Amino acid sequence: MLETEILARLVGFETITDGPNLDLVDWVQDFLSDAGFDVTRIPSSCGTKAGLLARFGAGDGGVLFSAHSDVVPVAGQDWQTDPFTLTERDGRLIGRGSTDMKGFLACILAHAAEVKQAPPKRPMMIALSWDEEIGCRGIPEMIDMVIPTLGRPDLVIVGEPTEMRLCTGHKGKAAYRATCHGQPGHSAMAPLFTNALHLGADLISALRRVQARLAETGARKDGYQIPYSTLHAGRMSGGVALNMMPEEALIDFEIRHLAAEPAETLLAEVRQGLPEGIEIAEVASYPGLAADPKQPEIAALAQLLDNPEPVKVSYGTEAGFFAALGLPTVVCGPGSMADGHQPNESIAVGELERCSRLIAAFLN
């Protein structure tokens, strides 16, 4: 099966987030060019990564398939096989990125290889980004080039693993780093100095205060396991020794928000009443997705799925960036996110087959 052969090549590229992806991008660019696509390469600002925008077919409309090239690290995980050598076992393909989301990319490329001999009835477009796994940091550098380069597609399908269910919604996210500034001194005279860790505790208390308010009176959206916006402190560091006043403390926290409650609004609520000495900087963010399943193109896609009922997911994707361009956008791809980011990550061969059938059917 061509999808499996392509996936083996893709998994073989160690495109771990924070590392380069240029070898994979070179290979995909050559593959698409040979298949007859017009391909535009978009270098990253750091120079060690790149993305691609590709198109086959003339005329208006068409379908844009979106994927990311990066995968999460394997360090510290107990793999039974080489994570960067695709291994087939009991009907499943094991390898880092097989589910999230090189499996979808393999399906796209397998179909792309056939368009010269059997041109689809509508244009086929592809977007390949970088650094999705660390807060969708790559797609902002290429999103403004999508419509000028590819035209305006009728629908964007972001192929994150949904078990081929139609996902029409997910929350947005903003990640922050707070730097709490204290004063150095001996702990025997603690009341004379500002304690950076205590400032951090004040910030965490504020996060919990806002979270409690959201749980009681915050906006609600049906379809989510947790139907309101959430705040979470994930990491805190600071201090040198027990008898020394901590001069600095760092806290990483996030806001996962519904469309009705922008992250900026919730952050302003967190800031209310905080003492001086706490600096908060945004690290990364991405918009949420709230697609209308009744839109004609989305409804048409739903009818091709085994289960047409739309769902919402708890994780984030790049879909909101495309939706912000005014493009109908959904998330739909092979595999389960429960298998993503795990040791021995794998995807069923049958899932790739289902995805490939959907791509062919929707383009025609």
N, C-alpha and C positions, 0 to 999 in steps of 0.2 A: 504494500500500500504506500503510495507516494507520500501521504501525510506522515507516516512513520519514518520514512527515510529522511524527510526534511526535518522532522523533530529531532532526530538523532544528530543532525548537523548543528541545529540551533542549540541543543543542550550542551554540545561540545564546546561552545564558546562560553568562557567563564565570565559572564557579564554581571558580576556581583556589583551591587550598588556601591557607589563611591569609586569604583574602578572604571577603566576605559571600556567602551563598547565598539570601538572602531572596526575590529576584525569582523564582528557580526554584521555591522552596518555595511561594510564593504561587500560582504558575501550576498546579503539581501539586495543591495543596490544592483550588483551584477546579475543576480537572478531575475529581478524584475525588468531590467533593461533588455536582457535576452528574451524575455517573454513578450516584449513589445510595449511595455509601459513607458510613459514619460515620467522620469524620476528627478525630483529635486532634493538635493542634500542640504541639510541645515546644520551647520557646525554649532556646537555649544559654546558659550562664552568662555568656558574654561579651556577649550581646545582639545580635550581628551575624549570627547564624546560627540555624537551627532545623531540627528533624526532624519527621517525620510518622509516625503510626501510623493505619492505616485498615483498616476491615473491612466486608465485604458478606456478608450471609447469616446466618441464625439457626442455632442448634444447636451441638453440641459438635464438637470437632476442626477439621478444615480444614487449609489449607496457608498458611503465611506465606512470602511472597517478600520478600527483603531486598536492598536496594541502598544505595549511598552517592551523595551528590550532588556531591562534590568531584572535581576533576581536577588533574593535575600541571601545573606551569607549562610554557609554550612558549618562554620567553626562551632565546636562545642556540641554538635549533634551526632547521634549514633546512627550512622548510615551503614547498611548491610552491603551496599554496592558503591562503586565509584559514582558520586553524585553528578559528575559531568560526562558520564558514559551511559547513554540510554540503554536500559536493560528491560527486556520483556519477560514477564513472569505472570502466569495464570491470567492472561488476558489484560494485563495492566502494563503500562510503560512507566518505568521508574527513572527519575532523574530530576535534578533541580530545575525548576521552571516548567516541568511537564504540564502542570495544572495552571500555574500562575506565572506568565501566561503564554509560554511558547507553544503550547498545544494549539491555541487559537491561531497564532501566527502561522504555524505549520499548515493549518487548514486553509488559511487565506492564500498562502503561497502555492499550495497544491492546486487550488482553483485558478490562480493567476497563470500557472504554467499551461493551462488549456485554452486561454482566451483567444490566442491567435487562430487556432483551428476551429474553435466554436465560440465566436464573439457573443457576449451576453447582449440581451435586448436593451440594457441600460448601462451607463458608465459604471465602472468599478474603480473605486479609489481606496487608497491605503495610507494611513498615518502611523508612523513608528516613532515612539518617543524614548526618552531616557529619564532615569532617576524618579520614576513614579513611586518606587517603594520607600522613598524618604520624603514624602509629602508632596508628590507631583511637582517636583522642581524643574523638570525639563520642559513640560508642555507649555508653560508660559512663554518660553523663548521661541516657540514655533506657531502658537495658536493664531497670531495675527496674519500669518502667511497662508492659512488654510484656504479661505475663500478666494483670495487673489491668485493662488496657484492652482487650485483644483476646481474652482467654481463652487456653486451652492448645491450640495447634495440634498436629495429628498429626505434622507435618513442617515444618521450616524449610529453605528453599532459598535459599542465598546465591549470587547470580548472577554472581560473578566469572567472567572468561573461562576456560573449560576446554575449549573446542571441543566443548561439549555432552557431555563425559565426566563420569562420576560421581566426584567427589573426596570421599573419606572421611577424609582426613588431611592436616594440615600442622603444622609446628613452631610453638611459641610463640616470642615474642620480647620481650626487654626491652632498651631503649636507655638508656644512662647517659652522664652528663657528669662527668668527673673534673677537679677543680681542684687543681693542684699548687702549693703555696706555698713559694717560695724566699725568699732574702734579697738585697736590693740591695747592690751593691758593684762595685769595679773588678775586671776579669777578671785583672789582674796578681796579685791576691791571692785567686784562685779557691778554694784549699783552705780559706779561712777562712769561706766562706759556703755556704749550701745552694742548689744549682742546681735551679730548678724543672723545667727540661727534663730533667735527669738523673733527677729523681723520675718524670717522665713515662716515661722509658726503662725505669725499674724496673717501672712498671705494665704497659707493653707486654711486657716480658719475662715477667711473671706471666701475662698473657693467653696468650702463646705456650706457656708451660709447661703450663697447664691444657689448651690445645688439643691439645698433643702427647699428654697423658695420655688425653684423650677418644678420640683417633684410635687409641690402642693398646688401651685397656681400658674405654672408655666404653660406655654402653648402646647397643644397636643396634635399629633398626626397619627391616624390609624395606620396599621400595617407594620409598625416597628415593634420589636420586642420591648424596647424602652421607648415609649412614645413621646418623650420630651427631650429637650437639649440637656447635655451632660457636661460636667467639668471634672477634671482628673489631674492630680499631681502624680507624675510617674517617677521622678528622680529628684533627690536632694543631696547636696554635698556641702561640706564646710567644716571649718575648725582644724586645728593642728594637734592640740593636746588638751587634756581635761583642765589643766590649771592655767590655760591661756584663753583670753577672750577671742572668740572667732571674729576675724576682721572681715571675712567675706563668706557668703553662702550662695549657692546656685540652686535654683529650683526650675525644673522643666515641667510644664503643665500644658494641658490642651483643653480646647472647647470644641465639642461636637454639637453642632447646632442645626435646628430646623430653619427652613427658609424664613419663617415668621420672626425669628430672633437672630439677627446678624451677630457674628462674633464680637464685633466692635461694641455693640450695645451691651452684651453680657460682660465684656471686659471692663467697660466703664462702671458697671455695677460692682464688680469685684474691687475696683480701685477705691470705691467710696469708703472713707474712714481709715484707709491704710496710713500708717505713719510714714514720715519722710525716710529716705534712704533705700527705697526699693525701686529699681529700674526694671521695666518690663519691655522686652523687644520681641517682635514676631520673628519666628524662625522659618515657618513655612505655613502655607494655607492652600486650601482648594474649596471651590464652591460646591454646594450640594446639588442634587438633581431632583426635580419634581416634574416629570413628564406627564402629559395627558394621554392616557391609554386610548382615548377616543380619537386622537389624531389619525387621519386616514392611513398614513404610512405605518404607524405603530400598530394600528388595528389589523392591517394587512399582514404584518409580520406575525402577530399573535396567532392568526389563523393557520399559519404553517407549523406551529409548535404543537407538540404532543399535549401540552397543558397551556391553554391560552390565557389563563388568569394571571394578571400582573402581580408582582411581589415587590417588596422593598428589602434592602440589605443593610446590614449594620456597618459594613466596611465602606471605605471611600474609593472613588475612582476618578479618572480624568473626564468623565462624562459632563460634569457641570461646566467645564471650559467650552465645550462645543455647544452646549445649550445656551450659554451666554452670547454666542454669536447669532442666536435666533434659529438654530438648526434643531429639528426634532431629533432627540437623542435618547437611546436606551442602552442598557447593559444586558448583554446576553452572550454567553459563551460556554464552552464545554468544561466539564470537571466541577468539583466542589471546592469551595474555599476552605472546607474542613481539612482538605488534603494539602492546601497551600502552606508554605513556610515550614512544613514539617520535615523531620528526617524521613527518608524513603518516600518523598513526595512522588505521587504517581497519578496517572489518568487512565481510564479504561479505553481500550481501543474502540469500543462501540461508541463512546462519547465523541471521539474524533470523527467517526463515520456519520453520526447524527449531525454534527456541526457542518460537515462538508455538504451534506444533502441540503441543509437549510440555506447555505450560501448560494448554491446552484439554483435552488428553487426561487429564492427571493430576487436574484438578479435576472431571472427569466420570467 
